Amino acid sequence: MLGLAACSDTDPELAPIERAQHSLAAGDGIAAEVILREMIVAGVRPQDVAAYLGEAELRQGQTAEARQWLGEGNFSKQTRGHGFHMLGRLEMEEGNLPEAGRAFDKALADKPEDAELWVDIGRLRYRGGEQMQAVEASIKAVEFDELNPTALQFRAQLVRDSQGMQAALSWFEQALERNPENTGLLYEYAATLGEMGRAREMLVNIRKIAKINPANRKIYYLQAVLAARAGKFELARLLLLRADKATLDLPAAMLLSGIIDVENGNYASAAQTLEALAAKQPENRRVQQVLARALALGGNDDEVIYLYADAANLPGASPYLKSLVARSYEALDQRDKAGPLLDQAARLRSDNLVAVEGVSALEAAEARGSESGKDALDLIRARIVSGNAQGAVAAAANFAGQFPGSFDALSLAGDANLAARRYNAAIENYDKAATIRQTWTLTRKMIKAYHGAKQSDAALELLARYFVGDQANVEAATLLAREALKRDDLDAAAIFADHALTNGGARDFALLSLRSKIAFLMKEFDFGLALAEEAYRLQPMSHLATAQLAAAYRKVEGGKLHAAQLGTKAKRLKR
């Protein structure tokens, strides 16, 4: 009886192929390869294990070796679906997207309801510009296996893009309930919590990852982000240096590295990192501004002007970039060029959208047409800027017809229709794009289209919904404060304005002036005066800041003389 009991407590010994599959599921490609090669030595046919050997090599990053096992498609009937699935992954990793699609089609014939295959199909479609079809694939993956962590993670990532952080949390939590020790899920969940400002919960999940996998170095990047947000830049640098190289090469990590170096006074190092990132993302305005700041603080005023003078003179340039370029002109004793930029920086930015010029001139863009995404972008922008909105609509429709599920194509179609004042058509395009990715830029354009279509309530509802998913967005909180003030809802206006101030808007003279106005309406005179004085200190040449300080002094005892002087100055600045 004791012998029988001992046998019942012992799991039956797994077959070699099952042990190899367990190793692959655990991410251990080396152990799986050893087992599979031993099987071949023992007499197993290569075609019976080629699919798994190819996967084992892929797990180790050995793409050439993986191709030796997968490239010929020599798989047994039982492993054919898995083999072509792995071949599709290999082709996708090497950038052969059409070949990857063909391999996945063959895999589908054998396993049409495999969740992980549908995840890979979704990722392929996303990379190929078929983002809407990628969303559909992610939904199918979860329908076929609602417990699969890879399917749930992919769905959560796409929900985060289209519906915001809050909506994605439930997907991550659902996945983690069933897969509590999946470090990939834990990492994405922690990153999402961090973006929402829930730092303590983020740290709890980082510690879980470290406990499960002490060798995981990606977590140091998340900790570095947290330290930087807390203003602990020396600590942030130490943490970031401990991250793995693959993480450090990501654009977000490169930007963080540049910001940390700027704050720590390492301007040359910051500029070097940010120049490399700007080459990868030439239209990223955040990168432009941080690089311009690093160059300016490092005394490279000539380079600031060379790189950003044209951009600073565009109508849509940020006040910050205008100020940086102006200060560089001043440092080179070119005050005639600095003055106009400083004046522009002091003005309140209009809520109107400004067309972004394409890289190419209209003639060159017309000659190339709209066959590729880049050419279509240049052509549509060039036509909008030149005033040919109807021509832009035609080019955008042609591009969207070629790539019907593309976020970029749908967004461009919306832009063209917005420029042509075809507001309902623009809303329709933007709505489709938003099912793929709801960015702040897209949201601003949708709000503009709703206002153009006389649907102000829909615009406000969209703004509020976006803010719920991205509560760290200062501009969204500021717009909500303005809307609440228009409705005389002072409590809500104060809450949204305070939120914006504490989340990065503390040096925005327009936001400080707005909060000062709200404070005075709530009869918080001392607080309102302090805010108005800070706004004026930051931008003494701003009509808005000057007028608000004048209004503030009129409300406080002994402030009439100051109010009169500032009122005169405000009138002069308004001209």
C-alpha positions as CSV (number, residue, x, y, z in Angstrom):
1,M,0.0,0.0,0.0
2,L,2.8,2.4,0.8
3,G,4.4,1.6,-2.5
4,L,1.2,2.3,-4.4
5,A,0.7,5.6,-2.5
6,A,4.2,6.7,-3.4
7,C,3.6,5.9,-7.1
8,S,0.3,7.9,-7.1
9,D,2.1,10.9,-5.7
10,T,4.7,10.9,-8.5
11,D,3.8,12.5,-11.9
12,P,4.2,10.2,-14.8
13,E,7.4,10.7,-16.7
14,L,6.9,13.1,-19.7
15,A,7.8,12.0,-23.2
16,P,10.8,13.8,-24.7
17,I,8.7,15.9,-27.0
18,E,6.5,17.0,-24.1
19,R,9.6,18.0,-22.1
20,A,10.8,20.0,-25.1
21,Q,7.4,21.7,-25.4
22,H,7.4,22.6,-21.7
23,S,10.9,24.1,-22.1
24,L,9.7,26.2,-25.0
25,A,6.6,27.4,-23.1
26,A,8.9,28.5,-20.3
27,G,11.1,30.4,-22.8
28,D,14.1,28.1,-22.5
29,G,15.1,27.5,-26.1
30,I,18.5,26.0,-25.2
31,A,17.0,23.2,-23.0
32,A,14.4,22.4,-25.7
33,E,17.1,22.3,-28.4
34,V,19.2,19.8,-26.5
35,I,16.1,17.5,-26.0
36,L,15.1,17.7,-29.6
37,R,18.5,17.0,-31.0
38,E,18.8,13.9,-28.7
39,M,15.5,12.7,-30.2
40,I,17.0,12.9,-33.7
41,V,20.1,11.0,-32.6
42,A,17.7,8.4,-31.1
43,G,16.1,7.9,-34.5
44,V,13.2,10.4,-34.6
45,R,12.7,11.8,-38.1
46,P,13.9,15.4,-38.5
47,Q,10.5,16.5,-40.0
48,D,8.8,15.4,-36.8
49,V,10.7,17.9,-34.7
50,A,11.8,20.6,-37.3
51,A,8.9,22.9,-36.2
52,Y,10.0,22.8,-32.6
53,L,13.7,23.0,-33.3
54,G,13.0,26.1,-35.4
55,E,11.1,27.6,-32.5
56,A,14.0,26.8,-30.1
57,E,16.4,28.6,-32.4
58,L,14.0,31.6,-32.6
59,R,13.8,31.7,-28.8
60,Q,17.6,32.0,-28.8
61,G,17.6,34.8,-31.4
62,Q,19.4,32.5,-33.9
63,T,17.4,33.3,-37.1
64,A,19.9,31.7,-39.6
65,E,19.7,28.4,-37.7
66,A,16.0,28.7,-37.4
67,R,15.7,29.1,-41.1
68,Q,17.6,25.8,-41.6
69,W,14.8,24.0,-39.9
70,L,11.8,26.1,-41.0
71,G,12.7,27.5,-44.4
72,E,11.9,24.4,-46.5
73,G,8.5,23.8,-44.9
74,N,9.5,20.1,-44.4
75,F,7.1,19.3,-41.5
76,S,5.2,16.2,-40.5
77,K,1.4,16.3,-40.9
78,Q,1.0,16.6,-37.1
79,T,3.4,19.6,-36.8
80,R,2.7,21.3,-40.1
81,G,0.5,24.1,-38.5
82,H,3.1,24.8,-35.9
83,G,5.9,24.8,-38.4
84,F,4.4,27.4,-40.7
85,H,3.4,29.4,-37.6
86,M,7.0,29.5,-36.6
87,L,8.1,30.2,-40.2
88,G,5.7,33.2,-40.2
89,R,7.3,34.5,-37.0
90,L,10.8,34.1,-38.5
91,E,9.8,36.0,-41.7
92,M,8.2,38.8,-39.6
93,E,11.2,39.1,-37.4
94,E,13.4,39.5,-40.5
95,G,11.0,42.1,-42.1
96,N,9.7,39.8,-44.8
97,L,6.0,40.8,-44.2
98,P,4.4,39.3,-47.4
99,E,6.2,36.0,-46.8
100,A,5.1,36.0,-43.2
101,G,1.5,36.4,-44.3
102,R,1.8,33.5,-46.7
103,A,3.2,31.3,-43.9
104,F,0.5,32.3,-41.5
105,D,-2.2,31.5,-44.1
106,K,-0.7,28.0,-44.4
107,A,-0.7,27.6,-40.6
108,L,-4.4,28.7,-40.5
109,A,-5.3,25.8,-42.7
110,D,-4.2,23.5,-39.9
111,K,-5.1,25.4,-36.8
112,P,-7.8,28.0,-37.6
113,E,-8.7,28.7,-34.0
114,D,-5.3,29.0,-32.4
115,A,-5.2,32.1,-30.2
116,E,-1.4,32.7,-30.4
117,L,-1.5,32.4,-34.2
118,W,-4.2,35.1,-34.4
119,V,-2.0,37.3,-32.1
120,D,0.9,37.0,-34.5
121,I,-1.5,37.7,-37.5
122,G,-2.6,40.8,-35.6
123,R,0.9,41.9,-35.0
124,L,1.7,41.4,-38.7
125,R,-1.3,43.3,-39.8
126,Y,-0.4,46.2,-37.4
127,R,3.1,46.4,-38.8
128,G,1.8,46.2,-42.4
129,G,-0.5,49.3,-41.9
130,E,-3.7,47.2,-41.5
131,Q,-4.3,48.3,-37.9
132,M,-8.1,48.0,-38.0
133,Q,-7.7,44.4,-39.1
134,A,-5.1,43.9,-36.3
135,V,-7.8,44.9,-33.8
136,E,-10.2,42.4,-35.3
137,A,-7.5,39.7,-35.0
138,S,-6.9,40.5,-31.3
139,I,-10.7,40.1,-30.7
140,K,-10.6,36.7,-32.4
141,A,-7.6,35.6,-30.4
142,V,-9.4,36.2,-27.1
143,E,-12.6,34.6,-28.4
144,F,-10.7,31.4,-29.3
145,D,-8.9,31.2,-25.9
146,E,-10.0,33.6,-23.2
147,L,-7.3,32.2,-20.8
148,N,-4.4,32.7,-23.1
149,P,-2.0,35.3,-21.6
150,T,-0.5,36.3,-25.0
151,A,-3.9,36.9,-26.5
152,L,-5.1,38.9,-23.4
153,Q,-1.9,41.0,-23.3
154,F,-2.2,41.9,-27.0
155,R,-5.8,42.8,-26.6
156,A,-5.0,44.9,-23.5
157,Q,-2.3,46.8,-25.5
158,L,-4.7,47.6,-28.3
159,V,-7.4,48.7,-25.9
160,R,-4.9,51.0,-24.2
161,D,-4.1,52.6,-27.5
162,S,-7.7,53.1,-28.5
163,Q,-9.7,53.5,-25.2
164,G,-7.1,54.7,-22.8
165,M,-5.2,53.5,-19.7
166,Q,-8.3,53.0,-17.5
167,A,-10.0,50.7,-20.0
168,A,-6.9,48.6,-20.5
169,L,-6.4,47.9,-16.8
170,S,-9.4,45.5,-16.6
171,W,-7.9,43.5,-19.5
172,F,-4.5,43.2,-17.8
173,E,-6.1,42.3,-14.5
174,Q,-8.2,39.7,-16.1
175,A,-5.1,38.2,-17.7
176,L,-3.2,38.3,-14.4
177,E,-5.9,36.5,-12.5
178,R,-5.3,33.5,-14.7
179,N,-1.6,34.0,-15.2
180,P,-0.3,35.7,-12.0
181,E,3.4,34.9,-12.6
182,N,3.6,36.0,-16.3
183,T,6.3,38.6,-16.2
184,G,5.4,40.1,-19.6
185,L,1.9,40.8,-18.4
186,L,3.1,42.1,-15.1
187,Y,5.5,44.5,-16.9
188,E,2.8,45.9,-19.2
189,Y,0.4,46.3,-16.2
190,A,3.1,48.1,-14.2
191,A,3.9,50.4,-17.1
192,T,0.2,51.3,-17.5
193,L,-0.2,52.0,-13.7
194,G,2.9,54.2,-13.9
195,E,1.4,56.2,-16.8
196,M,-1.7,56.7,-14.7
197,G,0.3,58.1,-11.8
198,R,-0.3,55.1,-9.6
199,A,3.3,54.8,-8.5
200,R,2.9,52.6,-5.4
201,E,0.9,50.0,-7.3
202,M,3.4,50.1,-10.1
203,L,6.3,49.4,-7.6
204,V,4.3,46.5,-6.1
205,N,4.2,44.8,-9.5
206,I,7.8,45.6,-10.3
207,R,8.8,43.8,-7.1
208,K,6.7,40.8,-8.2
209,I,8.6,40.7,-11.5
210,A,11.9,40.9,-9.6
211,K,10.9,38.0,-7.3
212,I,9.7,35.8,-10.2
213,N,12.7,36.6,-12.5
214,P,15.6,38.3,-10.7
215,A,17.5,38.5,-14.0
216,N,14.8,40.8,-15.6
217,R,16.5,44.1,-16.3
218,K,13.7,45.8,-18.1
219,I,12.2,46.8,-14.7
220,Y,15.0,49.3,-14.1
221,Y,13.6,51.4,-17.0
222,L,10.3,51.7,-15.3
223,Q,11.9,52.5,-12.0
224,A,14.0,55.2,-13.7
225,V,10.9,56.8,-15.1
226,L,9.4,56.9,-11.6
227,A,12.6,58.4,-10.2
228,A,12.7,61.1,-12.9
229,R,9.1,62.0,-12.4
230,A,9.9,62.5,-8.7
231,G,12.8,64.8,-9.7
232,K,15.5,62.3,-8.5
233,F,17.6,62.5,-11.6
234,E,20.8,61.1,-10.2
235,L,18.9,58.0,-9.0
236,A,17.1,57.8,-12.4
237,R,20.5,57.7,-14.2
238,L,21.8,54.9,-12.0
239,L,18.6,52.9,-12.5
240,L,18.5,53.4,-16.2
241,L,22.1,52.2,-16.6
242,R,21.1,48.9,-15.1
243,A,18.5,48.2,-17.8
244,D,19.3,45.9,-20.7
245,K,20.6,47.2,-24.0
246,A,17.4,46.3,-26.0
247,T,15.4,48.4,-23.6
248,L,17.9,51.3,-23.7
249,D,17.6,51.4,-27.5
250,L,13.9,52.0,-27.4
251,P,12.8,55.6,-28.4
252,A,11.1,56.2,-25.0
253,A,14.3,55.1,-23.1
254,M,16.5,57.3,-25.3
255,L,14.2,60.3,-24.6
256,L,14.3,59.6,-20.9
257,S,18.1,59.3,-21.0
258,G,18.3,62.7,-22.8
259,I,16.0,64.3,-20.2
260,I,18.0,62.8,-17.3
261,D,21.3,64.1,-18.8
262,V,19.9,67.6,-19.3
263,E,18.7,67.7,-15.7
264,N,22.0,66.4,-14.4
265,G,24.0,69.0,-16.4
266,N,25.4,66.5,-18.9
267,Y,24.4,68.6,-21.9
268,A,26.8,67.1,-24.5
269,S,25.8,63.5,-23.6
270,A,22.1,64.5,-23.8
271,A,22.6,66.1,-27.2
272,Q,24.3,63.1,-28.6
273,T,21.5,60.7,-27.5
274,L,18.7,63.1,-28.6
275,E,20.3,63.7,-32.0
276,A,20.3,60.0,-32.7
277,L,16.6,59.8,-31.6
278,A,15.7,62.9,-33.7
279,A,17.2,61.1,-36.8
280,K,14.7,58.2,-36.1
281,Q,11.8,60.5,-35.3
282,P,12.3,63.8,-37.2
283,E,8.7,64.9,-36.5
284,N,8.6,64.3,-32.8
285,R,8.2,67.7,-31.3
286,R,8.9,66.6,-27.8
287,V,12.3,65.3,-29.0
288,Q,12.9,68.6,-30.8
289,Q,12.3,70.7,-27.7
290,V,14.5,68.6,-25.4
291,L,17.3,68.5,-27.9
292,A,17.0,72.3,-28.4
293,R,17.2,72.8,-24.7
294,A,20.3,70.5,-24.3
295,L,22.1,72.4,-27.1
296,A,21.1,75.8,-25.7
297,L,22.2,74.9,-22.2
298,G,25.4,73.5,-23.6
299,G,26.2,76.9,-25.3
300,N,25.6,75.6,-28.8
301,D,23.5,78.6,-29.9
302,D,24.6,78.4,-33.5
303,E,23.4,74.8,-33.7
304,V,20.0,75.7,-32.1
305,I,19.4,78.3,-34.7
306,Y,20.6,76.1,-37.6
307,L,18.3,73.3,-36.5
308,Y,15.2,75.1,-35.2
309,A,15.0,78.7,-36.4
310,D,12.7,77.7,-39.3
311,A,10.5,75.5,-37.0
312,A,10.3,78.2,-34.4
313,N,9.0,80.7,-36.9
314,L,6.1,78.4,-37.9
315,P,2.6,79.4,-36.6
316,G,2.2,76.2,-34.7
317,A,5.5,76.2,-32.9
318,S,5.4,76.0,-29.1
319,P,6.1,79.1,-27.1
320,Y,8.9,77.1,-25.4
321,L,10.7,76.4,-28.7
322,K,10.3,80.1,-29.8
323,S,11.8,81.2,-26.5
324,L,14.8,78.9,-26.8
325,V,15.6,80.0,-30.3
326,A,15.1,83.7,-29.3
327,R,17.5,83.3,-26.4
328,S,20.1,81.8,-28.7
329,Y,19.7,84.8,-31.1
330,E,20.2,87.0,-28.1
331,A,23.4,85.1,-27.0
332,L,24.8,85.8,-30.5
333,D,23.8,89.4,-30.3
334,Q,21.1,89.2,-33.0
335,R,18.4,91.0,-31.0
336,D,16.5,92.0,-34.2
337,K,15.7,88.3,-34.7
338,A,15.1,87.5,-31.1
339,G,12.5,90.2,-30.5
340,P,9.7,88.9,-32.8
341,L,10.0,85.4,-31.4
342,L,9.9,86.5,-27.8
343,D,6.8,88.6,-28.6
344,Q,5.1,85.5,-30.2
345,A,6.1,83.3,-27.2
346,A,4.3,85.8,-24.9
347,R,1.0,85.6,-26.7
348,L,-1.6,83.1,-25.7
349,R,-1.6,80.2,-28.1
350,S,-4.7,79.9,-30.3
351,D,-6.8,76.8,-30.0
352,N,-7.0,76.7,-33.8
353,L,-5.2,73.8,-35.5
354,V,-2.3,74.7,-37.8
355,A,-1.5,72.6,-40.9
356,V,1.9,71.0,-40.6
357,E,4.0,71.5,-43.7
358,G,5.2,68.5,-45.5
359,V,8.9,67.7,-46.0
360,S,8.7,68.4,-49.7
361,A,7.6,71.4,-51.7
362,L,4.2,71.1,-53.5
363,E,5.7,70.6,-57.0
364,A,7.9,67.8,-55.8
365,A,5.1,66.1,-53.8
366,E,2.8,66.4,-56.9
367,A,5.4,64.7,-59.1
368,R,5.8,61.7,-56.7
369,G,2.1,61.2,-56.2
370,S,0.6,59.2,-53.2
371,E,1.8,55.7,-53.8
372,S,3.7,55.3,-50.5
373,G,2.7,56.4,-47.0
374,K,5.4,59.0,-46.9
375,D,4.6,60.4,-50.3
376,A,0.9,60.5,-49.5
377,L,1.6,62.4,-46.3
378,D,3.8,65.0,-48.1
379,L,1.2,65.4,-50.9
380,I,-1.8,65.9,-48.6
381,R,0.0,68.3,-46.3
382,A,1.4,70.3,-49.3
383,R,-2.1,70.6,-50.8
384,I,-3.6,71.6,-47.4
385,V,-0.9,74.3,-46.8
386,S,-1.3,75.6,-50.4
387,G,-5.1,76.0,-49.9
388,N,-6.0,73.1,-52.2
389,A,-8.3,71.3,-49.7
390,Q,-10.3,69.5,-52.3
391,G,-7.2,68.2,-53.9
392,A,-6.0,67.0,-50.5
393,V,-9.4,65.2,-50.0
394,A,-8.9,63.4,-53.4
395,A,-5.3,62.3,-52.5
396,A,-6.4,61.2,-49.0
397,A,-9.3,59.1,-50.4
398,N,-6.9,57.4,-52.9
399,F,-4.5,56.6,-50.1
400,A,-7.2,55.3,-47.8
401,G,-8.5,53.1,-50.6
402,Q,-5.1,51.5,-50.8
403,F,-4.8,51.0,-47.1
404,P,-8.4,50.8,-45.7
405,G,-7.4,49.7,-42.2
406,S,-4.5,52.1,-41.7
407,F,-4.5,54.6,-38.8
408,D,-2.4,57.0,-40.8
409,A,-4.6,56.8,-43.9
410,L,-7.8,57.4,-41.9
411,S,-6.2,60.3,-40.0
412,L,-5.0,61.9,-43.2
413,A,-8.4,61.5,-44.7
414,G,-9.9,63.2,-41.7
415,D,-7.3,66.1,-41.9
416,A,-8.1,66.7,-45.5
417,N,-11.9,66.8,-44.9
418,L,-11.4,69.1,-41.9
419,A,-9.3,71.5,-44.1
420,A,-12.2,71.4,-46.6
421,R,-14.7,72.1,-43.9
422,R,-16.4,68.8,-44.5
423,Y,-16.8,68.3,-40.8
424,N,-19.1,65.2,-40.8
425,A,-16.8,63.3,-43.2
426,A,-13.8,64.3,-41.0
427,I,-15.6,63.0,-37.9
428,E,-16.3,59.7,-39.7
429,N,-12.7,59.3,-40.6
430,Y,-11.4,60.3,-37.2
431,D,-13.9,57.9,-35.5
432,K,-12.5,55.0,-37.4
433,A,-8.9,56.0,-36.7
434,A,-9.8,56.3,-33.0
435,T,-10.8,52.6,-32.9
436,I,-7.2,51.9,-33.6
437,R,-5.4,54.6,-31.6
438,Q,-6.8,57.5,-29.7
439,T,-3.9,60.0,-29.5
440,W,-4.2,63.5,-28.0
441,T,-3.5,65.0,-31.4
442,L,-6.3,63.0,-33.0
443,T,-8.6,64.0,-30.1
444,R,-7.9,67.7,-30.6
445,K,-8.7,67.4,-34.3
446,M,-11.9,65.5,-33.5
447,I,-13.0,68.2,-31.1
448,K,-12.4,70.8,-33.8
449,A,-14.5,68.8,-36.3
450,Y,-17.3,68.4,-33.7
451,H,-17.3,72.2,-33.1
452,G,-17.3,72.8,-36.9
453,A,-20.4,70.5,-37.1
454,K,-22.1,72.4,-34.3
455,Q,-21.9,69.4,-32.0
456,S,-20.3,71.1,-28.9
457,D,-21.8,68.6,-26.5
458,A,-20.2,65.7,-28.4
459,A,-16.9,67.6,-28.3
460,L,-17.0,68.0,-24.5
461,E,-18.0,64.4,-24.0
462,L,-15.1,63.3,-26.1
463,L,-12.7,65.5,-24.2
464,A,-13.9,64.2,-20.8
465,R,-13.7,60.6,-22.0
466,Y,-10.2,61.1,-23.3
467,F,-9.1,62.6,-19.9
468,V,-10.4,59.6,-18.0
469,G,-8.0,57.4,-20.0
470,D,-5.0,59.9,-19.9
471,Q,-5.2,61.8,-16.6
472,A,-1.6,63.0,-16.9
473,N,-2.5,65.1,-19.9
474,V,-2.1,68.8,-18.9
475,E,-3.7,70.2,-22.0
476,A,-6.8,68.1,-21.7
477,A,-7.2,69.0,-18.0
478,T,-6.7,72.7,-18.9
479,L,-9.4,72.6,-21.6
480,L,-11.8,70.9,-19.2
481,A,-11.1,73.7,-16.7
482,R,-12.0,76.3,-19.3
483,E,-15.2,74.5,-20.3
484,A,-16.2,74.2,-16.6
485,L,-15.6,78.0,-16.2
486,K,-17.7,78.7,-19.2
487,R,-20.6,76.8,-17.5
488,D,-19.9,78.7,-14.2
489,D,-19.0,75.4,-12.5
490,L,-16.2,76.9,-10.4
491,D,-15.6,73.8,-8.3
492,A,-15.0,71.6,-11.3
493,A,-12.9,74.4,-13.0
494,A,-10.7,74.6,-9.9
495,I,-10.3,70.8,-9.7
496,F,-9.3,70.5,-13.3
497,A,-6.9,73.5,-13.2
498,D,-5.3,72.3,-10.0
499,H,-4.8,68.8,-11.6
500,A,-3.1,70.4,-14.6
501,L,-0.8,72.5,-12.4
502,T,0.3,69.5,-10.3
503,N,0.9,67.3,-13.4
504,G,3.4,69.5,-15.2
505,G,1.6,72.8,-15.9
506,A,3.1,74.8,-13.0
507,R,5.2,77.0,-15.4
508,D,2.4,77.7,-17.9
509,F,1.6,81.4,-17.5
510,A,-1.8,81.0,-19.3
511,L,-2.8,78.1,-16.9
512,L,-1.7,80.1,-13.9
513,S,-3.7,83.1,-15.1
514,L,-6.8,80.9,-15.6
515,R,-6.5,79.5,-12.1
516,S,-6.0,83.0,-10.7
517,K,-9.3,84.1,-12.3
518,I,-11.1,81.0,-10.9
519,A,-9.7,81.8,-7.4
520,F,-11.0,85.3,-7.5
521,L,-14.4,84.2,-8.6
522,M,-14.4,81.9,-5.6
523,K,-13.3,84.8,-3.4
524,E,-9.9,83.3,-2.6
525,F,-8.1,86.6,-3.0
526,D,-4.7,85.9,-1.5
527,F,-4.4,82.7,-3.5
528,G,-5.5,84.3,-6.7
529,L,-3.0,87.2,-6.3
530,A,-0.1,84.7,-5.7
531,L,-1.0,82.8,-8.9
532,A,-1.3,86.0,-11.0
533,E,2.1,87.3,-9.7
534,E,3.7,83.9,-10.6
535,A,2.2,84.0,-14.1
536,Y,3.4,87.6,-14.6
537,R,6.9,86.6,-13.3
538,L,7.1,83.8,-15.9
539,Q,5.9,86.0,-18.8
540,P,5.9,89.7,-18.1
541,M,5.4,90.6,-21.7
542,S,2.1,88.6,-22.0
543,H,-1.1,90.6,-22.3
544,L,-3.0,87.8,-20.6
545,A,-0.7,87.6,-17.6
546,T,-0.4,91.4,-17.3
547,A,-4.2,91.9,-17.5
548,Q,-4.9,89.2,-14.9
549,L,-2.4,90.7,-12.5
550,A,-4.0,94.1,-13.0
551,A,-7.4,92.6,-12.3
552,A,-6.0,90.9,-9.2
553,Y,-4.6,94.1,-7.8
554,R,-8.0,95.8,-8.3
555,K,-9.5,93.2,-5.9
556,V,-6.9,93.6,-3.1
557,E,-6.5,96.4,-0.6
558,G,-3.9,98.9,-1.6
559,G,-3.4,97.6,-5.1
560,K,-5.1,100.3,-7.1
561,L,-1.9,102.0,-8.2
562,H,-0.3,98.7,-9.3
563,A,-3.6,97.9,-11.1
564,A,-3.6,101.1,-13.0
565,Q,0.1,100.8,-14.1
566,L,-0.4,97.2,-15.2
567,G,-3.7,98.0,-16.9
568,T,-1.9,100.6,-19.1
569,K,0.8,98.1,-19.9
570,A,-1.8,95.4,-20.8
571,K,-3.5,97.8,-23.2
572,R,-0.1,98.5,-24.9
573,L,0.7,94.8,-25.2
574,K,-2.7,94.1,-26.7
575,R,-2.0,96.3,-29.7
